[in-house]
Amino acid sequence: MTMSKPSTQAAHPLTLIPGPVEFTDEVLAAMATPSQSHVSPQFVEVFGDALALLRQLFLNTDKRAQTFAIAGAGTLGWDFVAANLIEPGEDALVLHTGYFADSLADCIATYGGKPTQLKAPIGDIVPLDAIEAELKAKKYKVVTITHVDTSTGVLSDIKSIAALVRAVSPETLVIVDGVCSVGVEEIRFDDWDLDLVLTAPQKAIGVPAGLSIFIASGRALDVFRARKAPPASYYASLAKWLPIMQNYEAKKPSYFSTPPVQNIHALLASLKQILAVPLADRFAAHARMSDRIKSTIGSYGLKQVAAREGYQANGMTAVYLPDGVALPDLLPRIAKRGIVLAGGLHKEIATKYFRIGHMGVSVTDEDREDFDKALAAIKESLAETGYAV
């Protein structure tokens, strides 16, 4: 998609995990922005532009919605959902395709919500008919979907799930955990009638960690305003942050808590790079790389955790180890070849698989050979363990 200049970054192992990913020189340069007041005209301009470009990333034009970029981790997005959109005693339907649904359900329960998990078998999706039956059996305040569960590589069909929710339980809010999908997978916030999509910068957006990024619909904000009690969090309160984000996007200085100035500069730099080409082209580039990696891994005789074709993430691949090969035998060998991959995360199968992240500049820069190196390193390392590729 793009051609690069020679990198100015120091030599380092390639980080090809499902986040953090490799960063562009421009993003890292933006992280080195000199000290700057968070209410200076210069920074207000940068923050306002970043919030506006986030709308483009989410394919949003409805101004009743609002984008947010707040100091914190992607996990903070769960707190915003649980503390602001669900009141104590209200029911939440959590669609479970891996490790992160357990954590989100735990967060909801922490604030007094009542999570019900619909669990798919490991590596599979929650079927639509099971979701429909649950929505008809009980009134749920929200449905949460992990778009890509980073522990399994399963890709959920949020478009179809959202349409089902609107047909069966139109008042239920549709919440998407897009931490490992925003910037890789198609998400049409307006067209699919979503209510909140949360993400983090260190994956496909390609910015160092330190921000909680999300967009909330006008309907979600109305639900928040109709709460019977204030949010149960001080920092993760839409009452505190909504006017701040509205002001910054309108290019007006505002203050509740100091924003991470350099991270916002880096976010703007990355969003400009991402949106310099049509999003459809970006999604297609990631799909092509995903197909290549999954096909090559398959040619090595290895199987994916996400077993169902059509429901496999385009930004990562979770790969079962072959019989007789353990993670401590394989990953250090790959690391010696300058490639950092991730071990397993799903608690039931953590020692049985490894994960490859393929998103961001490593995919979109046509001059980089990151995955030529990674696939060769995997093949050579498997051979060293005695596995016949």
C-alpha positions in Angstrom: 0.0 0.0 0.0 2.8 2.4 0.8 6.6 2.6 0.2 8.9 3.5 3.0 12.1 5.5 3.4 14.9 3.7 5.2 13.9 3.6 8.9 15.7 5.8 11.4 14.9 3.4 14.3 17.6 1.6 16.1 18.0 -2.1 15.2 15.6 -4.2 17.3 13.8 -7.5 17.3 10.6 -7.3 15.2 7.6 -7.2 17.5 5.0 -9.3 15.7 2.6 -10.0 18.5 -1.1 -9.1 18.6 -0.1 -5.7 20.1 2.0 -3.7 20.7 3.0 -3.7 17.0 5.8 -2.0 15.1 5.5 1.8 14.9 6.4 4.2 12.0 9.2 6.7 12.3 6.6 9.5 12.1 4.7 8.2 15.1 7.8 7.8 17.2 8.9 11.3 16.2 5.6 12.6 17.3 6.1 10.9 20.7 9.2 13.0 21.1 7.2 16.3 20.8 8.7 18.8 23.3 6.8 19.7 26.4 3.6 21.5 25.6 0.7 22.9 27.6 -2.4 20.8 27.3 -4.5 23.9 27.0 -2.2 25.7 24.5 -3.7 26.7 21.1 -1.2 24.3 19.4 -2.2 21.3 21.4 -5.9 22.1 21.3 -5.7 22.1 17.5 -3.9 18.7 17.5 -6.4 17.1 19.9 -9.4 18.4 18.1 -8.1 17.1 14.8 -7.4 13.7 16.3 -10.9 13.4 17.7 -12.3 14.4 14.3 -10.2 11.9 12.4 -11.3 9.1 14.9 -14.8 9.7 13.5 -13.4 8.8 10.0 -11.7 5.7 11.4 -15.0 4.5 12.9 -16.9 5.6 9.7 -19.1 8.0 11.7 -20.7 11.2 10.6 -23.6 11.4 13.1 -22.6 14.3 15.3 -24.8 13.0 18.1 -22.1 10.5 18.7 -18.8 11.5 20.4 -15.2 10.2 20.1 -13.0 9.9 23.2 -9.2 9.6 23.7 -8.4 9.4 27.4 -5.2 8.6 29.3 -5.3 5.0 30.2 -5.3 1.5 28.8 -7.8 -0.1 26.5 -9.1 -1.9 29.6 -10.4 1.5 30.8 -13.0 1.3 28.1 -14.6 -1.5 29.9 -14.9 0.7 33.0 -16.6 3.4 31.0 -19.2 0.8 29.8 -19.8 -0.7 33.2 -19.8 2.5 35.2 -21.9 4.6 32.8 -24.2 2.5 30.7 -25.2 -0.3 33.1 -26.8 0.5 36.5 -26.5 -1.9 39.5 -28.8 -4.9 39.1 -29.2 -4.5 35.3 -28.4 -7.4 33.0 -25.6 -7.6 30.4 -25.3 -10.3 27.8 -21.6 -11.0 27.2 -20.8 -13.0 24.1 -17.8 -15.2 24.9 -15.2 -16.2 22.3 -12.2 -16.2 24.6 -10.3 -14.8 27.5 -11.4 -11.2 27.2 -15.1 -11.9 27.6 -14.3 -13.3 31.1 -12.5 -10.1 32.0 -15.2 -7.8 30.6 -17.9 -9.7 32.6 -15.8 -9.3 35.7 -15.6 -5.6 35.1 -19.4 -5.4 34.7 -19.9 -7.3 37.9 -17.5 -5.0 39.8 -19.8 -2.1 39.2 -22.9 -4.0 40.2 -24.2 -5.2 36.8 -25.3 -8.8 36.2 -23.4 -10.4 33.4 -24.6 -13.5 31.7 -22.1 -15.2 29.4 -22.9 -17.1 26.3 -19.8 -19.2 25.7 -18.7 -20.5 22.4 -16.5 -23.6 22.2 -12.8 -22.7 22.1 -12.0 -21.3 18.6 -15.7 -20.9 17.6 -18.4 -18.2 17.6 -21.6 -17.8 19.5 -24.4 -18.7 17.1 -27.0 -16.2 16.2 -29.9 -18.4 17.2 -28.5 -18.8 20.7 -28.2 -15.0 21.0 -31.7 -14.6 19.7 -33.1 -17.1 22.3 -31.3 -15.3 25.1 -32.6 -11.8 24.1 -36.1 -13.2 24.0 -35.8 -14.8 27.4 -34.6 -11.7 29.3 -34.4 -8.0 28.9 -30.7 -7.0 28.6 -29.4 -3.5 29.0 -26.4 -4.2 26.8 -24.9 -6.9 24.6 -21.1 -7.0 24.5 -19.2 -8.5 21.6 -15.4 -9.0 21.5 -14.9 -8.3 17.8 -11.5 -10.1 17.7 -10.6 -12.0 20.9 -6.9 -11.8 21.1 -6.6 -15.0 23.0 -8.2 -17.1 20.2 -8.1 -15.1 17.0 -11.9 -15.6 16.6 -13.6 -12.8 14.5 -17.2 -12.2 15.5 -19.8 -10.9 12.9 -20.8 -7.7 14.7 -22.8 -6.5 11.7 -25.2 -9.5 11.9 -25.3 -9.6 15.7 -26.2 -5.9 15.8 -28.9 -6.3 13.2 -30.3 -9.2 15.3 -30.3 -7.1 18.5 -32.1 -4.3 16.8 -34.8 -6.7 15.5 -35.3 -8.6 18.7 -34.5 -6.1 21.5 -34.1 -2.6 20.0 -33.5 -0.8 23.3 -30.5 -3.0 24.1 -27.2 -1.2 23.6 -24.6 -2.9 21.3 -21.1 -2.7 22.8 -18.1 -3.8 20.8 -14.6 -4.5 22.3 -12.6 -3.5 19.2 -9.1 -3.5 20.8 -7.7 -6.0 18.4 -9.9 -5.1 15.4 -10.2 -1.3 14.9 -7.9 -0.4 12.0 -7.9 -4.0 10.6 -11.5 -5.1 10.4 -14.4 -3.3 8.8 -16.5 -1.4 11.4 -19.3 0.8 10.2 -20.4 2.6 13.4 -23.3 4.5 11.9 -24.4 2.0 9.2 -24.5 -1.0 11.6 -26.2 1.0 14.3 -23.6 0.4 17.0 -23.6 2.1 20.4 -20.1 2.0 21.7 -16.8 0.7 20.2 -13.8 0.7 22.4 -10.2 0.2 21.4 -6.5 0.9 22.3 -3.8 2.5 20.2 -1.0 0.0 20.4 -2.5 -2.5 18.0 -3.6 -1.7 14.4 -3.8 2.0 15.1 0.0 1.8 15.5 0.6 4.2 18.5 2.4 3.4 21.8 0.1 2.3 24.6 -1.4 4.9 26.9 -4.8 5.8 25.6 -8.3 4.5 26.0 -10.1 5.3 22.7 -13.8 4.9 22.1 -16.9 6.2 20.3 -20.3 6.4 21.9 -23.6 6.8 20.0 -26.2 9.5 20.7 -28.4 6.7 21.9 -25.8 5.5 24.4 -25.2 9.0 25.6 -29.0 9.5 26.1 -29.0 6.2 28.2 -26.2 7.6 30.3 -28.0 10.9 30.8 -31.1 9.0 32.0 -29.3 7.2 34.7 -31.0 7.1 38.1 -27.7 7.5 40.0 -24.4 9.1 39.1 -21.6 6.9 37.6 -19.9 4.7 40.2 -16.4 5.9 39.0 -14.8 9.3 39.4 -12.2 9.0 36.6 -14.2 6.8 34.2 -17.2 9.1 34.2 -18.9 10.3 31.1 -20.3 13.2 33.1 -16.7 14.4 33.5 -15.3 13.5 30.1 -18.1 14.2 27.6 -17.9 18.0 27.8 -14.1 17.8 27.7 -14.1 15.8 24.4 -16.8 18.0 22.9 -14.8 21.1 23.8 -11.5 19.8 22.4 -13.2 18.7 19.2 -14.6 22.2 18.9 -11.0 23.6 19.4 -11.7 25.0 22.8 -9.3 24.3 25.7 -10.8 22.4 28.6 -9.7 20.5 31.7 -10.7 17.7 33.9 -7.5 15.6 34.0 -4.3 16.2 32.0 -4.3 14.4 28.7 -1.1 12.6 27.6 0.1 15.3 25.2 2.7 13.3 23.3 0.4 10.3 22.9 -2.2 12.5 21.3 0.4 14.0 18.9 1.4 10.4 18.0 -2.3 9.4 17.5 -2.8 12.3 15.1 0.3 11.3 13.1 -0.9 7.8 12.8 -4.5 8.7 11.9 -3.2 10.9 9.1 -1.2 8.0 7.7 -4.0 5.5 8.1 -6.6 7.8 6.4 -4.3 8.8 3.6 -5.6 5.8 1.7 -9.2 4.4 1.6 -10.0 2.3 4.6 -11.3 -0.4 2.2 -7.7 -0.7 0.8 -6.3 -1.0 4.3 -8.7 -3.7 5.2 -8.0 -5.6 2.0 -4.2 -5.4 2.6 -4.6 -6.9 6.0 -6.9 -9.6 4.6 -4.3 -10.5 2.0 -1.6 -10.8 4.6 -3.8 -12.8 6.9 -4.5 -15.3 4.0 -0.8 -15.6 3.3 0.2 -16.3 6.8 -2.7 -18.7 7.5 -2.0 -20.5 4.2 1.7 -20.8 5.0 1.1 -22.0 8.5 -1.2 -24.6 7.1 1.4 -25.7 4.7 3.7 -26.4 7.7 1.0 -28.8 9.0 -0.2 -26.5 11.8 -3.8 -25.8 12.8 -5.4 -22.6 13.9 -7.3 -22.1 17.2 -10.0 -20.2 15.3 -11.2 -23.2 13.3 -14.2 -21.8 11.5 -13.4 -20.4 8.1 -14.8 -16.8 7.7 -14.5 -16.2 11.4 -10.8 -15.8 11.6 -9.2 -12.5 12.5 -7.3 -10.6 9.8 -4.9 -9.0 12.2 -3.6 -12.0 14.1 -3.4 -15.8 13.9 -3.4 -18.2 16.9 -1.6 -21.4 16.0 -1.7 -24.8 17.8 1.8 -26.3 18.5 2.5 -29.6 16.8 2.6 -32.7 18.9 5.9 -33.0 20.8 6.8 -29.3 20.6 6.4 -27.0 23.6 6.4 -23.2 23.8 9.8 -23.1 25.6 11.2 -25.2 22.8 9.9 -22.9 20.0 9.5 -19.2 20.9 13.1 -18.7 22.1 14.4 -20.2 18.9 12.3 -17.8 16.9 13.4 -14.9 19.1 17.1 -15.8 18.4 16.2 -15.0 14.8 15.0 -11.5 15.7 11.3 -12.2 15.7 9.1 -11.8 18.8 5.9 -13.8 18.8 3.4 -14.3 21.6 2.6 -17.4 23.7 -0.9 -18.6 24.4 -3.4 -16.6 26.6 -6.6 -18.6 26.8 -6.4 -20.2 30.3 -7.7 -23.6 29.1 -5.1 -24.0 26.3 -2.4 -21.5 27.1 0.5 -23.9 26.8 -0.7 -25.4 23.6 -0.4 -22.6 21.1 1.3 -19.4 20.0 0.1 -16.2 18.4 1.3 -14.0 15.5 0.2 -10.4 15.1 0.0 -9.1 11.6 -1.3 -5.5 11.6 -0.2 -2.0 11.1 2.9 -0.8 9.3 4.4 -4.3 9.1 1.5 -5.1 6.7 0.9 -1.8 4.9 4.4 -0.9 4.1 5.2 -2.8 0.9 9.0 -2.4 1.4 9.1 -4.2 4.7 9.8 -7.9 4.8 8.7 -8.6 8.3 6.6 -11.6 7.5 9.0 -13.1 5.1 11.4 -13.1 8.0 8.8 -14.3 10.5 7.5 -17.2 8.5 11.1 -18.3 7.7 12.0 -18.1 11.4 9.0 -20.2 12.4 9.8 -22.9 9.8 13.5 -23.0 10.7 12.8 -23.1 14.4 10.2 -25.9 14.0 12.8 -27.9 12.2 15.3 -27.3 15.0 12.9 -28.9 17.5 12.8 -32.0 15.3 9.4 -31.3 13.8 9.3 -32.2 10.1 7.9 -29.2 8.2 
